[in-house]
Amino acid sequence: MTAGMTAGMGDGATEGIRALSWRGVIEEYREFLPVTASTPVISLLEGGTPLLEAPRLSARVGARVLLKIEGANPTGSFKDRGMTMAISKAVEDGAKAVVCASTGNTSASAAAFSARAGLTCAVLIPEGHIALGKLAQALIHGAKVLQLRGNFDQALDIVRALGEQAPVTVVNSVNPYRIEGQKSGAFEVVDQLGDAPDVHCIPVGNAGNITAYWKGYLEFKEAGRSTRLPRMLGFQAAGAAPIVAGHVIEHPETVATAIRIGNPASWYGATSAASESGGGIAAVTDDEILEAYRFLATEESVFCEPASAASVAGLLKTGLPDGLGPGSTVVCVLTGHGLKDPDIAISQISVPTVVDADLGAVLHELQL
Ligand SMILES: *Cc1c(COP(=O)(O)O)cnc(C)c1O
């Protein structure tokens, strides 16, 4: 170990490297999180993600729309916000191993933070329904990856049982520290805008994130850091919309694999966020999701994954809630990076034409 490097991992900031300003979710919002001075902070400097104006989307919707770019997190999704908390608390509690069920991003994040903390990480993923980039992440960070012949909901049932029978900490969003960390997304939106937005749009899968954002908005208002609360609009994929249907979906299906969930763990959290805020939960079809996905890439230059685009698809479909007009502000969370699922992107466009290595041939094809 180099002289001057600290032994433990207690400090999110590294000595000798000047942090520009951002210190990671736990250090930035310590007073709102269940940590103490002795909690070992395991951080990859997650959070602090951009809130980007979306001029063309704003024109289509008739209000000011901003995009919270969660793909800018260290492992490319918002899952890092919860994972810094879950892994820090696991280390504090003396855990040696963690386990999760995942549609992909939870495993990528758990694997990265576990490697940082020196913990063993085991993940259960549904066979054949995980985006390539996410699988690559879990593997390269050294997780023990098992592909389950079953779906996410079955994987989560097994993981919960494992948590009871083996000496491992479950780091799915049933772990309350995950929600605690994820509420920092709402804190950032308020800090970036100066107040809460009028409307907050978010994809809903296992429903941990909508639960967390609502908790964050409530806590900031309570603390006097904002003066109002947004209406929470959650969007499920039509083929995986248990909350909209009002019952568990046995065989959820959607192109948006990150929200391919038929029995959300935080079901009640999602319905309370929607009802307490005067918002709602609605469904968007795969076609609507993919239209929003292409629109974001071509018109706003943001490449997100299909599940993320559900928030924008929903906003485009339902429009502004009653009583809101052009002066209102809408935030859509884009939960994960598009590079995680390159197969979907390529399936949405035609494959590049092959030409001879000849200027004339190139000019002819490009028609500039
Ligand atoms: C996990 C995830 C979701 C769904 O979030 P929940 O908390 O399960 O509702 C949406 N989009 C992406 C990219 C995700 O990784």
The ligand as a MOL file (V3000), in Angstrom:
LIG
                    3D

  0  0  0     0  0            999 V3000
M  V30 BEGIN CTAB
M  V30 COUNTS 15 15 0 0 0
M  V30 BEGIN ATOM
M  V30 1 C -34.4730 -1.0050 -11.0630 0
M  V30 2 C -34.8220 -0.1960 -12.2480 0
M  V30 3 C -36.1040 0.3350 -12.4520 0
M  V30 4 C -37.2410 0.0490 -11.5490 0
M  V30 5 O -37.0820 0.5990 -10.2630 0
M  V30 6 P -37.9260 0.0100 -9.0570 0
M  V30 7 O -37.3610 0.6210 -7.8480 0
M  V30 8 O -37.7380 -1.4810 -9.1040 0
M  V30 9 O -39.3530 0.3760 -9.3070 0
M  V30 10 C -36.3140 1.1300 -13.5420 0
M  V30 11 N -35.3330 1.3890 -14.4290 0
M  V30 12 C -34.0960 0.9020 -14.2750 0
M  V30 13 C -33.0600 1.2150 -15.2910 0
M  V30 14 C -33.7940 0.0970 -13.1860 0
M  V30 15 O -32.5620 -0.4000 -13.0480 0
M  V30 END ATOM
M  V30 BEGIN BOND
M  V30 1 1 1 2
M  V30 2 1 2 3
M  V30 3 2 2 14
M  V30 4 1 3 4
M  V30 5 2 3 10
M  V30 6 1 4 5
M  V30 7 1 5 6
M  V30 8 2 6 7
M  V30 9 1 6 8
M  V30 10 1 6 9
M  V30 11 1 10 11
M  V30 12 2 11 12
M  V30 13 1 12 13
M  V30 14 1 12 14
M  V30 15 1 14 15
M  V30 END BOND
M  V30 END CTAB
M  END
